[in-house]
Amino acid sequence: MPAKSKAQQKAAGAALAAKRGEIKKSELKGASRQMVDSMSENQLEEFASTKRKGLPAHKEKAD
């Protein structure tokens, strides 16, 4: 499943880096900290590899 926004794609990239040991998990904030625990490396790769062109900056909230 591709990322729905640029913010989600960026958070997935940070979480993926932490999962691979490239950065410390303690350096993560917000959504990326939750993503590293709740998603597999494959899921994070899919989100992080989403092309950013055409994505909104942030996902609209559903009411």
Chimera marker file (.cmm) of the C-alpha trace (Angstrom):
<marker_set name="trace">
<marker id="1" x="0.000" y="0.000" z="0.000" r="1" g="1" b="0" radius="0.5"/>
<marker id="2" x="1.544" y="3.341" z="-0.994" r="1" g="1" b="0" radius="0.5"/>
<marker id="3" x="1.839" y="6.315" z="1.341" r="1" g="1" b="0" radius="0.5"/>
<marker id="4" x="-1.070" y="8.776" z="1.208" r="1" g="1" b="0" radius="0.5"/>
<marker id="5" x="0.997" y="11.900" z="1.915" r="1" g="1" b="0" radius="0.5"/>
<marker id="6" x="4.532" y="13.258" z="1.877" r="1" g="1" b="0" radius="0.5"/>
<marker id="7" x="4.566" y="13.308" z="5.682" r="1" g="1" b="0" radius="0.5"/>
<marker id="8" x="3.595" y="9.617" z="5.838" r="1" g="1" b="0" radius="0.5"/>
<marker id="9" x="6.281" y="8.709" z="3.278" r="1" g="1" b="0" radius="0.5"/>
<marker id="10" x="8.928" y="10.633" z="5.208" r="1" g="1" b="0" radius="0.5"/>
<marker id="11" x="7.916" y="9.033" z="8.540" r="1" g="1" b="0" radius="0.5"/>
<marker id="12" x="8.110" y="5.575" z="6.970" r="1" g="1" b="0" radius="0.5"/>
<marker id="13" x="11.615" y="6.323" z="5.701" r="1" g="1" b="0" radius="0.5"/>
<marker id="14" x="12.773" y="7.334" z="9.168" r="1" g="1" b="0" radius="0.5"/>
<marker id="15" x="11.161" y="4.253" z="10.736" r="1" g="1" b="0" radius="0.5"/>
<marker id="16" x="12.802" y="2.026" z="8.120" r="1" g="1" b="0" radius="0.5"/>
<marker id="17" x="16.214" y="3.515" z="8.890" r="1" g="1" b="0" radius="0.5"/>
<marker id="18" x="15.693" y="2.800" z="12.597" r="1" g="1" b="0" radius="0.5"/>
<marker id="19" x="14.520" y="-0.747" z="11.919" r="1" g="1" b="0" radius="0.5"/>
<marker id="20" x="17.683" y="-1.366" z="9.880" r="1" g="1" b="0" radius="0.5"/>
<marker id="21" x="19.869" y="0.093" z="12.633" r="1" g="1" b="0" radius="0.5"/>
<marker id="22" x="21.011" y="3.092" z="10.602" r="1" g="1" b="0" radius="0.5"/>
<marker id="23" x="19.692" y="5.504" z="13.238" r="1" g="1" b="0" radius="0.5"/>
<marker id="24" x="18.699" y="5.041" z="16.873" r="1" g="1" b="0" radius="0.5"/>
<marker id="25" x="15.045" y="4.429" z="17.646" r="1" g="1" b="0" radius="0.5"/>
<marker id="26" x="15.307" y="7.081" z="20.372" r="1" g="1" b="0" radius="0.5"/>
<marker id="27" x="15.897" y="9.693" z="17.639" r="1" g="1" b="0" radius="0.5"/>
<marker id="28" x="12.434" y="9.068" z="16.154" r="1" g="1" b="0" radius="0.5"/>
<marker id="29" x="9.429" y="11.254" z="16.923" r="1" g="1" b="0" radius="0.5"/>
<marker id="30" x="5.691" y="10.987" z="16.366" r="1" g="1" b="0" radius="0.5"/>
<marker id="31" x="4.341" y="8.634" z="13.757" r="1" g="1" b="0" radius="0.5"/>
<marker id="32" x="7.711" y="7.187" z="12.796" r="1" g="1" b="0" radius="0.5"/>
<marker id="33" x="8.230" y="5.939" z="16.372" r="1" g="1" b="0" radius="0.5"/>
<marker id="34" x="4.907" y="4.077" z="16.208" r="1" g="1" b="0" radius="0.5"/>
<marker id="35" x="5.553" y="2.777" z="12.697" r="1" g="1" b="0" radius="0.5"/>
<marker id="36" x="8.856" y="1.117" z="13.606" r="1" g="1" b="0" radius="0.5"/>
<marker id="37" x="7.071" y="-1.084" z="16.171" r="1" g="1" b="0" radius="0.5"/>
<marker id="38" x="3.847" y="-1.784" z="14.304" r="1" g="1" b="0" radius="0.5"/>
<marker id="39" x="5.041" y="-2.389" z="10.730" r="1" g="1" b="0" radius="0.5"/>
<marker id="40" x="7.332" y="-4.919" z="9.089" r="1" g="1" b="0" radius="0.5"/>
<marker id="41" x="10.418" y="-3.891" z="7.134" r="1" g="1" b="0" radius="0.5"/>
<marker id="42" x="8.647" y="-4.805" z="3.875" r="1" g="1" b="0" radius="0.5"/>
<marker id="43" x="5.657" y="-2.608" z="4.717" r="1" g="1" b="0" radius="0.5"/>
<marker id="44" x="7.933" y="0.288" z="5.624" r="1" g="1" b="0" radius="0.5"/>
<marker id="45" x="9.873" y="-0.143" z="2.368" r="1" g="1" b="0" radius="0.5"/>
<marker id="46" x="6.634" y="0.042" z="0.399" r="1" g="1" b="0" radius="0.5"/>
<marker id="47" x="5.534" y="3.241" z="2.157" r="1" g="1" b="0" radius="0.5"/>
<marker id="48" x="8.981" y="4.845" z="1.960" r="1" g="1" b="0" radius="0.5"/>
<marker id="49" x="9.425" y="4.061" z="-1.738" r="1" g="1" b="0" radius="0.5"/>
<marker id="50" x="6.213" y="5.844" z="-2.742" r="1" g="1" b="0" radius="0.5"/>
<marker id="51" x="6.902" y="8.589" z="-5.269" r="1" g="1" b="0" radius="0.5"/>
<marker id="52" x="6.357" y="11.997" z="-3.635" r="1" g="1" b="0" radius="0.5"/>
<marker id="53" x="5.251" y="13.795" z="-6.789" r="1" g="1" b="0" radius="0.5"/>
<marker id="54" x="1.549" y="14.578" z="-6.603" r="1" g="1" b="0" radius="0.5"/>
<marker id="55" x="1.128" y="13.632" z="-2.941" r="1" g="1" b="0" radius="0.5"/>
<marker id="56" x="-0.389" y="16.180" z="-0.548" r="1" g="1" b="0" radius="0.5"/>
<marker id="57" x="1.850" y="17.458" z="2.251" r="1" g="1" b="0" radius="0.5"/>
<marker id="58" x="-0.453" y="15.909" z="4.858" r="1" g="1" b="0" radius="0.5"/>
<marker id="59" x="-3.307" y="13.458" z="4.643" r="1" g="1" b="0" radius="0.5"/>
<marker id="60" x="-6.737" y="14.999" z="5.137" r="1" g="1" b="0" radius="0.5"/>
<marker id="61" x="-8.492" y="13.965" z="8.319" r="1" g="1" b="0" radius="0.5"/>
<marker id="62" x="-11.609" y="11.845" z="7.880" r="1" g="1" b="0" radius="0.5"/>
<marker id="63" x="-14.620" y="13.153" z="9.772" r="1" g="1" b="0" radius="0.5"/>
<link id1="1" id2="2" r="1" g="1" b="0" radius="0.2"/>
<link id1="2" id2="3" r="1" g="1" b="0" radius="0.2"/>
<link id1="3" id2="4" r="1" g="1" b="0" radius="0.2"/>
<link id1="4" id2="5" r="1" g="1" b="0" radius="0.2"/>
<link id1="5" id2="6" r="1" g="1" b="0" radius="0.2"/>
<link id1="6" id2="7" r="1" g="1" b="0" radius="0.2"/>
<link id1="7" id2="8" r="1" g="1" b="0" radius="0.2"/>
<link id1="8" id2="9" r="1" g="1" b="0" radius="0.2"/>
<link id1="9" id2="10" r="1" g="1" b="0" radius="0.2"/>
<link id1="10" id2="11" r="1" g="1" b="0" radius="0.2"/>
<link id1="11" id2="12" r="1" g="1" b="0" radius="0.2"/>
<link id1="12" id2="13" r="1" g="1" b="0" radius="0.2"/>
<link id1="13" id2="14" r="1" g="1" b="0" radius="0.2"/>
<link id1="14" id2="15" r="1" g="1" b="0" radius="0.2"/>
<link id1="15" id2="16" r="1" g="1" b="0" radius="0.2"/>
<link id1="16" id2="17" r="1" g="1" b="0" radius="0.2"/>
<link id1="17" id2="18" r="1" g="1" b="0" radius="0.2"/>
<link id1="18" id2="19" r="1" g="1" b="0" radius="0.2"/>
<link id1="19" id2="20" r="1" g="1" b="0" radius="0.2"/>
<link id1="20" id2="21" r="1" g="1" b="0" radius="0.2"/>
<link id1="21" id2="22" r="1" g="1" b="0" radius="0.2"/>
<link id1="22" id2="23" r="1" g="1" b="0" radius="0.2"/>
<link id1="23" id2="24" r="1" g="1" b="0" radius="0.2"/>
<link id1="24" id2="25" r="1" g="1" b="0" radius="0.2"/>
<link id1="25" id2="26" r="1" g="1" b="0" radius="0.2"/>
<link id1="26" id2="27" r="1" g="1" b="0" radius="0.2"/>
<link id1="27" id2="28" r="1" g="1" b="0" radius="0.2"/>
<link id1="28" id2="29" r="1" g="1" b="0" radius="0.2"/>
<link id1="29" id2="30" r="1" g="1" b="0" radius="0.2"/>
<link id1="30" id2="31" r="1" g="1" b="0" radius="0.2"/>
<link id1="31" id2="32" r="1" g="1" b="0" radius="0.2"/>
<link id1="32" id2="33" r="1" g="1" b="0" radius="0.2"/>
<link id1="33" id2="34" r="1" g="1" b="0" radius="0.2"/>
<link id1="34" id2="35" r="1" g="1" b="0" radius="0.2"/>
<link id1="35" id2="36" r="1" g="1" b="0" radius="0.2"/>
<link id1="36" id2="37" r="1" g="1" b="0" radius="0.2"/>
<link id1="37" id2="38" r="1" g="1" b="0" radius="0.2"/>
<link id1="38" id2="39" r="1" g="1" b="0" radius="0.2"/>
<link id1="39" id2="40" r="1" g="1" b="0" radius="0.2"/>
<link id1="40" id2="41" r="1" g="1" b="0" radius="0.2"/>
<link id1="41" id2="42" r="1" g="1" b="0" radius="0.2"/>
<link id1="42" id2="43" r="1" g="1" b="0" radius="0.2"/>
<link id1="43" id2="44" r="1" g="1" b="0" radius="0.2"/>
<link id1="44" id2="45" r="1" g="1" b="0" radius="0.2"/>
<link id1="45" id2="46" r="1" g="1" b="0" radius="0.2"/>
<link id1="46" id2="47" r="1" g="1" b="0" radius="0.2"/>
<link id1="47" id2="48" r="1" g="1" b="0" radius="0.2"/>
<link id1="48" id2="49" r="1" g="1" b="0" radius="0.2"/>
<link id1="49" id2="50" r="1" g="1" b="0" radius="0.2"/>
<link id1="50" id2="51" r="1" g="1" b="0" radius="0.2"/>
<link id1="51" id2="52" r="1" g="1" b="0" radius="0.2"/>
<link id1="52" id2="53" r="1" g="1" b="0" radius="0.2"/>
<link id1="53" id2="54" r="1" g="1" b="0" radius="0.2"/>
<link id1="54" id2="55" r="1" g="1" b="0" radius="0.2"/>
<link id1="55" id2="56" r="1" g="1" b="0" radius="0.2"/>
<link id1="56" id2="57" r="1" g="1" b="0" radius="0.2"/>
<link id1="57" id2="58" r="1" g="1" b="0" radius="0.2"/>
<link id1="58" id2="59" r="1" g="1" b="0" radius="0.2"/>
<link id1="59" id2="60" r="1" g="1" b="0" radius="0.2"/>
<link id1="60" id2="61" r="1" g="1" b="0" radius="0.2"/>
<link id1="61" id2="62" r="1" g="1" b="0" radius="0.2"/>
<link id1="62" id2="63" r="1" g="1" b="0" radius="0.2"/>
</marker_set>
